[in-house]
Amino acid sequence: MPAVPSRRGLGSRCAALALSVCVAVAVLIGPAQANPTSTTASPATRTSIKVALDDNYPPFSFRDSEGAHMGMLQELWALWSERTGVAVELVGTDLSLAVKMVEQGKADVIDTIFRTPARDRTLDFSAPYAKLDVPIYFNADLSGITGPASLRGYTVGVKNGDACIDWLNDHGIISISRYPSFASLIDAAIHQDILVFCIDDPSARYFLTKYGIQDRFRFTEPLYNGELHWAVRKGDTALRALITEGFNRITPEERRAIEDRWYGRKITGVLDANRLALLSKILIPVLILGVATLAWNAILRRQVAAKTESLRDAVAALSVSEEQFRTIFDNVNDAIFIHDLDSTVILQVNRRMVEMYRLGDYPVAALDIGMLSSGIAPYTLDDAAAWVRKAASGQSQIFEWHARTLDGELFWVEISMRRAALDGNDRRLLVVVRDISERKSAQERMEFLSHHDPLTLLPNRLLVQDRAAQAIARSERNGRMVALLACDLDQFRAVNDSLGHSVGDLLLRAVAERLKTCVRDTDTVSRPGGDEFLLLLSGLADTDSVVETVASLHEALTAPFDIDGNELTITLSTGIAMTPTDGADFQTLLKNADTALHHAKSSGRNTHRFFAEAMNVEAVAHLSTRSGLRRALERGEFLVQYQPQVNLDSGLVIGAEALVRWNHPERGMIPPGAFIPIAEDSGLIVPIGEWVLRESCRQAAQWQSAGLSLTVAVNLSARQLQRPDLADTVVAALADSGLDPLFLELELTESMLIENTDIVLANIRKVKALGVQLSIDDFGTGYSNLAYIGQLAVDKLKIDRSFIADLCSNHDSARITAAVIQMAHSLNLTAVAEGVEDHGTLDQLRHLRCDVAQGYLLGRPGSADVVERMARQTSVFPVPAI
């Protein structure tokens, strides 16, 4: 990267940029082409060329309000066409699209392009015709903006896609506001939507001149600079020569005239922040020295003149200097006042001082520092006097101060105070005051957000941890207890999924307000994130007060919430850990409260649980099982067993239900109930379920190849049914195994038809369209929507084993079983009974005309070979005539 040039006025940079363009042209022309009006024949015989370029890059190339292409390059290419006789078609577009057009042969030339190693592989570049500085521009009312470090705390405006974004990010500046064009960026700066913005210098000069607002902005040294080129496809030397020669025929005077039209008038009189700060510190001594010098020079020049004339000239010179001093003194952005150390009187103030402190017509001599201070320690008159004494001793002082306007409003300032000799008196104090209220407000906001949740404004985990440490320390001294409540909103995800996150956020705020009404002022309600809340209760005498608080929490949430026109009801699950039994520090209490919360949710939600050590043992076992499940998948420790399904009319085996088992290398065969809920909770049920589906399809296809038409029934988990790729998973399993879809049965539970209904129904329809059979498992234990059963063309209803077990001893179970079988037949569905374990139950089911049954009486879950042997028998049980 080239060295950054020394900073002068913006007008000087305009001239420098114009000069750099002329120099670049001279480089392109070379010594052998000094005559720009040469009529040497072109090295190519083209009649037209197409030039692609960025159409959002003033003053080089952009579009007016009606979409017409214009800019400096439009005029230069028009003049090039006139000199060469070759027609030029300008195609203004996004720069990345322009590059592709040239690389793909859809355009001949690209302009307004920076040279990079990657582009060198496909393009031949011209010499640079412009060098561009990229500084930070900022509102003239600001000060102290000098480079990357001074940008922290500001939002920097940039054009979307501009290289400045990467530069700022590389230097740790991440608060960025993006705008679609330089014009919209300048407009935002004019309306003070942004105070600081990054923009290429030529584009900035164009817009600032166009709008006549040069004096409203200042700028820093360049952050970086770059060079503009035009380029052709790699190896097209003839076209490159043609374009170079055409530009050689444009005289420097013609080019300069075009540039002057687009760059506009010079911007002058702008001072950077460092010089302004220095000027504010040494202004008065320098002016006095200048006045003395002028007076002395006037006396020397007029030694032969009359003494009265000399005095008159000196007075005139002093008057001019005084006017210049007053102009600067009154127009700087900081308040300035001069303080007399002996009388403690404020001698003089500038205009900004009057505005900042709202002095109005109040006499300056009647002011004192105490009137301009908050008066609250450490910002009292005595504190101010201490700073004055330090400055009076010759030590320059810079400090923050809580100031007060004359009408009583408090605000924050930064005060710079130094002793100075003015009017021949060295007992003066020059005080410069800068309003830093916005900076302090931003600091306070950042400090607040570092300890609070930005959505609900509740304390965050960091702050509640600090308060917990203090509460635990107090409880150890006074013998009281501290309770930490981990609360979780039940089914909150459904609100976000159905109504959107904006409604979810409003609900979280409303819940936070209700929770705060249920605790004491000495307690803390915190939100660490998501739909979780932490409540810290301190100074408790016993657990009864905790139970009362939990009861009030649940009662507070019973009333529906009116959120954005939606009536929402939410419940709460709570886990409780208390000192000293459940832990003596925040981390231990939090871990144990979370463990208790997990048990509360597992117990049906909308309840609470106190922590017990047995829960911790269970949590460790849960974690161990969860880790083991992941390894079991990788090591192939799962296997599928098959339980035969028997036709009750013929006694023949017609299919089997696939049941997954975990053969642990150390613990042996682990029953499904010990790992399936953990797999569901962790999400591992999805890959486990996919493996079972593939293995079951493979086995059913093998039975089919052996001449046995056995259907295999595979259970789907709720998580699988809610995944958008379910149908793809089924298709892949069928395709890999070669199984006919008619011999695959997927089992669903009633509860699956209630949650996420739209997603579930869509997945079921896709699977059903493949020709796969569907059955509803555990029928009768939940809420069944018969309309869904009809719409989805379910094939089977499986009566839950709880009814079958009591079929011969419980009249209610018998009536329910008979009703389910009758309903299934009326809907042309197959009725399947689970859990048949004795002959009495089997006979009763046959009497009720149940179609299919499975259970230990008819066959325990086992290997595929066992099912195959049973399927080849004439009948599993004797079939008497009914």
Sequence and secondary structure as in RCSB ss.txt:
>XXXX:A:sequence
MPAVPSRRGLGSRCAALALSVCVAVAVLIGPAQANPTSTTASPATRTSIKVALDDNYPPFSFRDSEGAHMGMLQE
LWALWSERTGVAVELVGTDLSLAVKMVEQGKADVIDTIFRTPARDRTLDFSAPYAKLDVPIYFNADLSGITGPAS
LRGYTVGVKNGDACIDWLNDHGIISISRYPSFASLIDAAIHQDILVFCIDDPSARYFLTKYGIQDRFRFTEPLYN
GELHWAVRKGDTALRALITEGFNRITPEERRAIEDRWYGRKITGVLDANRLALLSKILIPVLILGVATLAWNAIL
RRQVAAKTESLRDAVAALSVSEEQFRTIFDNVNDAIFIHDLDSTVILQVNRRMVEMYRLGDYPVAALDIGMLSSG
IAPYTLDDAAAWVRKAASGQSQIFEWHARTLDGELFWVEISMRRAALDGNDRRLLVVVRDISERKSAQERMEFLS
HHDPLTLLPNRLLVQDRAAQAIARSERNGRMVALLACDLDQFRAVNDSLGHSVGDLLLRAVAERLKTCVRDTDTV
SRPGGDEFLLLLSGLADTDSVVETVASLHEALTAPFDIDGNELTITLSTGIAMTPTDGADFQTLLKNADTALHHA
KSSGRNTHRFFAEAMNVEAVAHLSTRSGLRRALERGEFLVQYQPQVNLDSGLVIGAEALVRWNHPERGMIPPGAF
IPIAEDSGLIVPIGEWVLRESCRQAAQWQSAGLSLTVAVNLSARQLQRPDLADTVVAALADSGLDPLFLELELTE
SMLIENTDIVLANIRKVKALGVQLSIDDFGTGYSNLAYIGQLAVDKLKIDRSFIADLCSNHDSARITAAVIQMAH
SLNLTAVAEGVEDHGTLDQLRHLRCDVAQGYLLGRPGSADVVERMARQTSVFPVPAI
>XXXX:A:secstr
         HHHHHHHHHHHHHHHHHHHH GGG  TT     SS  SEEEEEEESEETTTEEE TTS EESHHHH
HHHHHHHHH  EEEEEEE HHHHHHHHHTTS SEEEEE   HHHHTTEEE    EEEEE EEEETT     SGGG
GTTS EEEETT HHHHHHHHTT   EEEESSHHHHHHHHHTTS SEEE  HHHHHHHHHHHT GGGEEE S SEE
EEEEEEEETT HHHHHHHHHHHHTS HHHHHHHHHHHH S       HHHHHHHHHHHHHHHHHHHHHHHHHHHH
HTTTS HHHHHHHHHHHHHHHHHHHHHHHHHSSSEEEEEETTT  EEEE HHHHHHHT TT  GGG  GGGGB  
STTSSHHHHHHHHHHHHTT  EEEEEEEE TTS EEEEEEEEEEEEETTEEEEEEEEEEE HHHHHHHHHHHHHT
TB TTT  B HHHHHHHHHHHHHHHHHHT EEEEEEEEEETHHHHHHHH HHHHHHHHHHHHHHHHTTS TTSEE
EEEETTEEEEEEEEESSTHHHHHHHHHHHHHTTS EEETTEEE  EEEEEEEETTTT SSHHHHHHHHHHHHHHH
HHTTSS EEE  HHHHHHHHHHHHHHHHHHHHHHHT EEEEEEEEEETTT  EEEEEEEEEEEETTTEEE HHHH
HHHHHHHTTHHHHHHHHHHHHHHHHHHHHHTT   EEEEE  HHHHT TTHHHHHHHHHHHHT  GGGEEEEEEG
GGGTTTHHHHHHHHHHHHHTT EEEEEEETSS   HHHHHHTT  EEEE HHHHHTTTT HHHHHHHHHHHHHHH
HTT EEEE    SHHHHHHHHHTT  EE STTT  SB HHHHHHHHTSS SS     
